[in-house]
Amino acid sequence: MYINKEKVFDLMQKHFQGNYHAFARELSLDVSHLYRTLNEKNRKAGPKFLGALMQFLERNKIDYKEYIFLDTSLTVCNDSKNRETTA
């Protein structure tokens, strides 16, 4: 999974006037963790960041699909040949 960093940054601007400390406090994250995740080009959000962001979005009734994406689509094999049958 990854985040849309621009949208998360805009969210921080809207709700916390761009204050990293206030946003980090709300997410229960270290401010350096928040800053590095949003500003370092190759840094991806880890499970701690994603979980905290997801909880914040749910509390504020914001659709997480605008901020969090899957790297690849999930696939399911529905082929009957690959399923075990029980008799």
Beta strands, then each sheet from edge to edge (+ up, - down):
strand 1: 2-3
strand 2: 68-69
sheet 1: 1+ 2-
end
